[in-house]
Amino acid sequence: MRHDAAGLLGDPAPGTASASCADAADGAGEGSDLGSLLIALQLTDSAFPSGFYTLSHSLEGFAQAGAVDADGLPLLLGDLLLHGVGPADATALALAHRAAAAGDVDGAAAVDTHLFATKLGQEMRQASTRTGRQLLDLAAEVFDHPLIRAYLARVRRQEAPGTQAVAAGIVYAATGVPVRQAVACDLFAFCASFAGAALRLRLTDHRRAQTLLRGAAPLVERAVEEAVRRELPDMGATVFASDVMSGRHERAEARLFAS
């Protein structure tokens, strides 16, 4: 499947990739497009090798410090959703999605730079850009879309950091996944990755991990609704304990996860 790059930035014709992006931006047809659902499922699957599922999102640092146990996992996940990834990465994804859908690549890059600057720790910045660049590189091959290729080229020229959330926003917009669905999918992937890390760190078992995921669903919905309403100046996380744990994890002698 190949698309005309000029069509993305010019007047979209019905049925073109641009029309798909515009529909994705305003949410038209959300929930009715089985194709976009299948794309979202592919992108959030742990088998999609973007490296996202090699991250613990600071959980390994909490575990190493003895600061979390099985009973504390739901509370920690909720805090990370509502005060960490929700106001930061999820908001960046929504803003980048809207910019990309409008053909505003400079706008998406501005969101990228802003998100990168809000990540305090080196480990978090490296994890985000490593997985973001891998996502763009793989998605450019899988979806063969000019917008994805153009943004990947910009990242390779070091004109944008290529954070995971903004890369996801670009890919979701290019493939016609509506913005609210895109943010929900990425937040679900975050929760699944967190639960998977808890399993590997022996903080939970398979049955309780599924209960953890289901229990997080209302918080994911709330984080989505808040993320799609925020503007760029409001973007940024406030889970400082997570930053501290990430900093300690960065200097740990042994690490199972990249973050």
Secondary structure, DSSP 8 states (H G I E B T S, - for coil): ----HHHHHS---TTSHHHHHHHHHHTTTTTT-HHHHHHHHHHHSTTS-SSGGG--TTHHHHHHTT---GGGHHHHHHHHIIIIIIIIIIHHHHHHHHHHHTT-HHHHHHHHHHHHHH--SHHHHHHHHHHHHHHHHHHHHHH--HHHHHHHHHHHTTSS---HHHHHHHHHHHTT--HHHHHHHHHHHHHHHHHHHHHHTTSS-HHHHHHHHHHHHHHHHHHHHHHTT--GGG-----HHHHHHHHHHHT-S--SS--
